[in-house]
Amino acid sequence: MTPIKISWGSAVVIAFVAFISFILYFVVQMTVNSRSNHDLVSPDYYQKELHFQEDMAAQQRAKALETPLIISANWEGIILEFPPQMSTLTPGIRGKLFLSKPDNKNLDQELSLQLQGSQMRIPASQLVEGRWNLVVDWEFQGLTYRIEQGINLNLAPL
């Protein structure tokens, strides 16, 4: 049996065909696969971009607070602990909390801030385990504040 000889021209053509096939395979996988989510992070992405500077100023104010907003998570859910000096004064804190799940936009939630004392609790029954991105926007005495934080939620009791 004699070995098959391939000219260098044929080898280049075979290499190009193999490379193009490889690329086409991944393009088809990305367009057909239901796990690949190609949507923008939010449907009103461009509207939010117009308010970018205001959001940055609100984030700077939140970082400059003497007592910061504390976000913690455990098997009971997520707890937001606002600075006590904000929660005891009237008219108090008004705002919203946006919870987004990066791997499933159907689980995203927007909640109004409803404090009990200086805390707000989001029970585990409203959440699923895994990575969550939280955006807390609130207003206090005419100033806006904003915190963006990622959190890993583990719902297994200790």
NORPEUR-V452373 format. One record per residue. N is the residue number from 1. RES is the residue in one letter. PHI is phi in whole degrees, 0 to 359 (* if undefined). BURIAL is + if it has 16 or more other C-alpha atoms within 10 Angstrom, else -. Layout:
n->N res->RES phi->PHI burial->BURIAL
n->N res->RES phi->PHI burial->BURIAL
This chain:
n->1 res->M phi->* burial->-
n->2 res->T phi->263 burial->-
n->3 res->P phi->292 burial->-
n->4 res->I phi->281 burial->-
n->5 res->K phi->256 burial->-
n->6 res->I phi->242 burial->-
n->7 res->S phi->287 burial->-
n->8 res->W phi->295 burial->-
n->9 res->G phi->296 burial->-
n->10 res->S phi->294 burial->-
n->11 res->A phi->295 burial->-
n->12 res->V phi->295 burial->-
n->13 res->V phi->296 burial->-
n->14 res->I phi->298 burial->-
n->15 res->A phi->296 burial->-
n->16 res->F phi->297 burial->-
n->17 res->V phi->297 burial->-
n->18 res->A phi->296 burial->-
n->19 res->F phi->295 burial->-
n->20 res->I phi->297 burial->-
n->21 res->S phi->297 burial->-
n->22 res->F phi->299 burial->-
n->23 res->I phi->295 burial->-
n->24 res->L phi->297 burial->-
n->25 res->Y phi->301 burial->-
n->26 res->F phi->291 burial->-
n->27 res->V phi->296 burial->-
n->28 res->V phi->295 burial->-
n->29 res->Q phi->300 burial->-
n->30 res->M phi->290 burial->-
n->31 res->T phi->276 burial->-
n->32 res->V phi->268 burial->-
n->33 res->N phi->295 burial->-
n->34 res->S phi->287 burial->-
n->35 res->R phi->286 burial->-
n->36 res->S phi->276 burial->-
n->37 res->N phi->256 burial->-
n->38 res->H phi->256 burial->-
n->39 res->D phi->287 burial->-
n->40 res->L phi->294 burial->-
n->41 res->V phi->303 burial->-
n->42 res->S phi->219 burial->-
n->43 res->P phi->295 burial->-
n->44 res->D phi->256 burial->-
n->45 res->Y phi->305 burial->-
n->46 res->Y phi->290 burial->-
n->47 res->Q phi->296 burial->-
n->48 res->K phi->295 burial->-
n->49 res->E phi->296 burial->-
n->50 res->L phi->293 burial->-
n->51 res->H phi->259 burial->-
n->52 res->F phi->301 burial->-
n->53 res->Q phi->296 burial->-
n->54 res->E phi->296 burial->-
n->55 res->D phi->297 burial->+
n->56 res->M phi->296 burial->-
n->57 res->A phi->295 burial->-
n->58 res->A phi->295 burial->+
n->59 res->Q phi->294 burial->+
n->60 res->Q phi->296 burial->-
n->61 res->R phi->296 burial->-
n->62 res->A phi->294 burial->+
n->63 res->K phi->291 burial->-
n->64 res->A phi->276 burial->-
n->65 res->L phi->299 burial->-
n->66 res->E phi->297 burial->-
n->67 res->T phi->245 burial->-
n->68 res->P phi->282 burial->-
n->69 res->L phi->290 burial->+
n->70 res->I phi->250 burial->-
n->71 res->I phi->246 burial->+
n->72 res->S phi->225 burial->-
n->73 res->A phi->223 burial->+
n->74 res->N phi->211 burial->+
n->75 res->W phi->292 burial->-
n->76 res->E phi->276 burial->+
n->77 res->G phi->140 burial->+
n->78 res->I phi->246 burial->+
n->79 res->I phi->238 burial->+
n->80 res->L phi->255 burial->+
n->81 res->E phi->247 burial->+
n->82 res->F phi->279 burial->+
n->83 res->P phi->302 burial->+
n->84 res->P phi->302 burial->-
n->85 res->Q phi->294 burial->-
n->86 res->M phi->279 burial->+
n->87 res->S phi->281 burial->+
n->88 res->T phi->269 burial->-
n->89 res->L phi->274 burial->-
n->90 res->T phi->261 burial->-
n->91 res->P phi->280 burial->-
n->92 res->G phi->85 burial->-
n->93 res->I phi->262 burial->+
n->94 res->R phi->234 burial->+
n->95 res->G phi->171 burial->+
n->96 res->K phi->216 burial->+
n->97 res->L phi->235 burial->+
n->98 res->F phi->248 burial->+
n->99 res->L phi->253 burial->+
n->100 res->S phi->234 burial->+
n->101 res->K phi->256 burial->+
n->102 res->P phi->303 burial->-
n->103 res->D phi->266 burial->-
n->104 res->N phi->202 burial->-
n->105 res->K phi->292 burial->-
n->106 res->N phi->291 burial->-
n->107 res->L phi->266 burial->-
n->108 res->D phi->299 burial->-
n->109 res->Q phi->222 burial->-
n->110 res->E phi->236 burial->-
n->111 res->L phi->237 burial->-
n->112 res->S phi->282 burial->-
n->113 res->L phi->288 burial->+
n->114 res->Q phi->230 burial->-
n->115 res->L phi->273 burial->+
n->116 res->Q phi->243 burial->-
n->117 res->G phi->74 burial->-
n->118 res->S phi->251 burial->+
n->119 res->Q phi->240 burial->+
n->120 res->M phi->230 burial->+
n->121 res->R phi->245 burial->+
n->122 res->I phi->249 burial->-
n->123 res->P phi->293 burial->-
n->124 res->A phi->299 burial->+
n->125 res->S phi->295 burial->-
n->126 res->Q phi->267 burial->-
n->127 res->L phi->231 burial->+
n->128 res->V phi->241 burial->-
n->129 res->E phi->292 burial->-
n->130 res->G phi->129 burial->-
n->131 res->R phi->280 burial->-
n->132 res->W phi->229 burial->+
n->133 res->N phi->252 burial->-
n->134 res->L phi->248 burial->+
n->135 res->V phi->233 burial->+
n->136 res->V phi->249 burial->+
n->137 res->D phi->249 burial->+
n->138 res->W phi->217 burial->+
n->139 res->E phi->236 burial->+
n->140 res->F phi->214 burial->+
n->141 res->Q phi->51 burial->-
n->142 res->G phi->82 burial->-
n->143 res->L phi->252 burial->-
n->144 res->T phi->261 burial->+
n->145 res->Y phi->227 burial->+
n->146 res->R phi->210 burial->+
n->147 res->I phi->233 burial->+
n->148 res->E phi->240 burial->-
n->149 res->Q phi->209 burial->-
n->150 res->G phi->268 burial->-
n->151 res->I phi->215 burial->-
n->152 res->N phi->258 burial->-
n->153 res->L phi->259 burial->+
n->154 res->N phi->247 burial->+
n->155 res->L phi->269 burial->+
n->156 res->A phi->279 burial->-
n->157 res->P phi->296 burial->-
n->158 res->L phi->289 burial->-
